[in-house]
Amino acid sequence: MIGGKKKERCMQAANLEWEIAAREARCVADREAEGGLQHQLRLKCDELRALAEQHARAYALVTQSRL
């Protein structure tokens, strides 16, 4: 029976190792995905900021021409 318990503990340890490795892999994947999203958000913010500046310049030209 002692051999059976040792085998069972080894199996439990192996299962825990697999579970830990899977969780670590998910964490890495989540961080990479989050980093990609943050990069996309920065690009979109830069795009919107440039668009807002264009609109501000156009508005300034229109209001100056009316004066």
Residue frames as a rotation matrix with the C-alpha (Angstrom) as fourth column:
MET 1
0.565 0.825 0.000 0.00
0.825 -0.565 0.000 0.00
0.000 0.000 -1.000 0.00
ILE 2
0.248 -0.548 -0.799 2.95
0.284 -0.748 0.600 2.31
-0.926 -0.376 -0.030 0.65
GLY 3
-0.756 -0.541 0.368 3.93
0.470 -0.057 0.881 2.12
-0.455 0.839 0.297 -3.03
GLY 4
-0.096 0.828 0.552 0.38
0.951 -0.087 0.296 3.10
0.293 0.554 -0.780 -4.01
LYS 5
0.713 0.340 -0.613 0.41
0.578 -0.781 0.239 6.16
-0.397 -0.524 -0.753 -1.77
LYS 6
-0.220 -0.874 -0.434 3.78
0.231 -0.479 0.847 7.22
-0.948 0.086 0.308 -3.12
LYS 7
-0.711 0.019 0.703 2.51
0.702 0.080 0.708 6.86
-0.043 0.997 -0.071 -6.68
GLU 8
0.355 0.929 0.101 -0.62
0.918 -0.367 0.151 8.84
0.177 0.039 -0.983 -5.78
ARG 9
0.519 -0.237 -0.821 1.47
0.345 -0.821 0.455 11.64
-0.782 -0.520 -0.345 -4.25
CYS 10
-0.623 -0.778 0.081 3.71
0.338 -0.174 0.925 11.69
-0.706 0.603 0.371 -7.31
MET 11
-0.383 0.578 0.721 0.64
0.888 0.015 0.460 11.97
0.255 0.816 -0.519 -9.55
GLN 12
0.668 0.633 -0.391 -0.76
0.729 -0.663 0.171 14.80
-0.151 -0.399 -0.904 -7.41
ALA 13
0.081 -0.734 -0.674 2.58
0.223 -0.646 0.730 16.62
-0.971 -0.209 0.112 -7.56
ALA 14
-0.778 -0.356 0.517 2.74
0.543 0.032 0.839 16.18
-0.315 0.934 0.169 -11.33
ASN 15
0.082 0.902 0.423 -0.82
0.954 -0.193 0.228 17.47
0.288 0.385 -0.877 -11.69
LEU 16
0.667 0.111 -0.736 0.03
0.485 -0.815 0.317 20.49
-0.565 -0.569 -0.598 -9.55
GLU 17
-0.403 -0.884 -0.235 3.13
0.268 -0.360 0.894 21.18
-0.875 0.298 0.382 -11.65
TRP 18
-0.622 0.241 0.745 1.02
0.775 0.054 0.630 21.05
0.112 0.969 -0.220 -14.83
GLU 19
0.487 0.871 -0.070 -1.60
0.866 -0.470 0.168 23.33
0.114 -0.143 -0.983 -13.29
ILE 20
0.359 -0.452 -0.817 1.06
0.314 -0.765 0.562 25.84
-0.879 -0.458 -0.133 -12.19
ALA 21
-0.717 -0.665 0.211 2.68
0.385 -0.125 0.914 25.78
-0.581 0.737 0.346 -15.64
ALA 22
-0.266 0.707 0.655 -0.71
0.915 -0.028 0.402 26.29
0.303 0.706 -0.640 -17.30
ARG 23
0.691 0.519 -0.503 -1.51
0.676 -0.709 0.199 29.24
-0.253 -0.478 -0.841 -15.00
GLU 24
-0.065 -0.807 -0.587 1.88
0.230 -0.584 0.778 30.80
-0.971 -0.085 0.224 -15.69
ALA 25
-0.768 -0.185 0.613 1.34
0.615 0.054 0.787 30.40
-0.178 0.981 0.072 -19.42
ARG 26
0.236 0.924 0.301 -2.08
0.929 -0.305 0.208 32.06
0.284 0.231 -0.931 -19.14
CYS 27
0.575 -0.076 -0.815 -0.56
0.455 -0.798 0.395 34.92
-0.680 -0.598 -0.424 -17.16
VAL 28
-0.553 -0.825 -0.119 2.11
0.275 -0.316 0.908 35.45
-0.787 0.469 0.401 -19.80
ALA 29
-0.566 0.412 0.714 -0.50
0.801 0.072 0.594 35.33
0.193 0.909 -0.370 -22.55
ASP 30
0.539 0.804 -0.251 -2.70
0.842 -0.520 0.141 37.80
-0.017 -0.288 -0.958 -20.65
ARG 31
0.218 -0.546 -0.809 0.22
0.279 -0.760 0.587 40.21
-0.935 -0.354 -0.014 -20.14
GLU 32
-0.794 -0.532 0.296 1.14
0.402 -0.093 0.911 39.98
-0.457 0.842 0.288 -23.82
ALA 33
-0.174 0.820 0.545 -2.46
0.920 -0.061 0.386 40.58
0.350 0.568 -0.744 -24.88
GLU 34
0.638 0.396 -0.660 -2.73
0.667 -0.712 0.218 43.48
-0.384 -0.580 -0.719 -22.45
GLY 35
-0.254 -0.832 -0.494 0.48
0.254 -0.550 0.796 44.96
-0.933 0.076 0.351 -23.82
GLY 36
-0.766 0.030 0.642 -0.88
0.642 0.044 0.765 44.66
-0.006 0.999 -0.053 -27.35
LEU 37
0.290 0.951 0.110 -4.11
0.922 -0.308 0.235 46.37
0.257 0.033 -0.966 -26.33
GLN 38
0.442 -0.197 -0.875 -2.23
0.461 -0.787 0.411 49.15
-0.769 -0.585 -0.257 -24.60
HIS 39
-0.687 -0.727 0.008 -0.17
0.336 -0.307 0.891 49.69
-0.645 0.614 0.455 -27.73
GLN 40
-0.456 0.608 0.650 -3.32
0.820 0.002 0.573 49.82
0.347 0.794 -0.499 -29.87
LEU 41
0.575 0.692 -0.437 -4.89
0.812 -0.547 0.203 52.31
-0.099 -0.472 -0.876 -27.44
ARG 42
-0.026 -0.668 -0.744 -1.80
0.327 -0.709 0.625 54.52
-0.945 -0.227 0.237 -27.56
LEU 43
-0.854 -0.276 0.442 -1.91
0.484 -0.106 0.869 54.48
-0.193 0.955 0.224 -31.36
LYS 44
-0.028 0.937 0.348 -5.61
0.904 -0.125 0.409 55.34
0.427 0.326 -0.844 -31.36
CYS 45
0.554 0.186 -0.811 -5.07
0.650 -0.705 0.283 58.15
-0.520 -0.684 -0.512 -28.83
ASP 46
-0.491 -0.797 -0.350 -2.25
0.290 -0.529 0.797 59.55
-0.821 0.290 0.491 -30.96
GLU 47
-0.711 0.302 0.635 -4.51
0.673 0.033 0.739 59.36
0.202 0.953 -0.226 -34.02
LEU 48
0.361 0.929 -0.078 -7.37
0.897 -0.324 0.300 61.11
0.253 -0.178 -0.951 -32.23
ARG 49
0.249 -0.362 -0.898 -5.04
0.510 -0.740 0.439 63.77
-0.824 -0.567 0.001 -30.81
ALA 50
-0.815 -0.573 0.085 -3.72
0.339 -0.353 0.872 64.53
-0.470 0.739 0.483 -34.31
LEU 51
-0.380 0.771 0.512 -7.28
0.799 -0.005 0.601 64.69
0.465 0.637 -0.614 -35.64
ALA 52
0.536 0.570 -0.624 -8.31
0.820 -0.527 0.224 67.06
-0.201 -0.631 -0.749 -32.84
GLU 53
-0.222 -0.699 -0.679 -5.34
0.348 -0.708 0.615 69.30
-0.911 -0.100 0.400 -33.63
GLN 54
-0.858 -0.037 0.512 -6.33
0.513 -0.115 0.851 69.37
0.028 0.993 0.117 -37.31
HIS 55
0.103 0.984 0.144 -9.88
0.892 -0.155 0.424 70.32
0.440 0.085 -0.894 -36.40
ALA 56
0.406 -0.014 -0.914 -8.65
0.663 -0.683 0.305 73.02
-0.629 -0.730 -0.268 -34.02
ARG 57
-0.667 -0.703 -0.246 -6.45
0.295 -0.553 0.780 74.51
-0.684 0.448 0.576 -36.76
ALA 58
-0.664 0.496 0.559 -9.30
0.637 -0.016 0.771 74.37
0.391 0.868 -0.306 -39.28
TYR 59
0.396 0.840 -0.371 -11.68
0.912 -0.312 0.267 75.99
0.108 -0.444 -0.890 -36.79
ALA 60
0.026 -0.477 -0.878 -9.12
0.487 -0.761 0.428 78.72
-0.873 -0.439 0.213 -36.09
LEU 61
-0.902 -0.369 0.222 -8.79
0.352 -0.335 0.874 79.41
-0.249 0.867 0.432 -39.82
VAL 62
-0.269 0.893 0.361 -12.56
0.799 -0.003 0.602 79.57
0.539 0.450 -0.712 -40.29
THR 63
0.534 0.510 -0.675 -13.10
0.821 -0.505 0.267 81.88
-0.204 -0.696 -0.688 -37.32
GLN 64
-0.321 -0.716 -0.620 -10.21
0.401 -0.696 0.596 84.15
-0.858 -0.058 0.510 -38.37
SER 65
-0.869 -0.007 0.495 -11.58
0.486 -0.196 0.851 84.43
0.091 0.980 0.174 -41.89
ARG 66
0.118 0.991 0.064 -14.94
0.906 -0.134 0.401 85.56
0.406 0.010 -0.914 -40.49
LEU 67
0.193 -0.081 -0.978 -13.39
0.739 -0.644 0.200 88.45
-0.646 -0.761 -0.064 -38.58
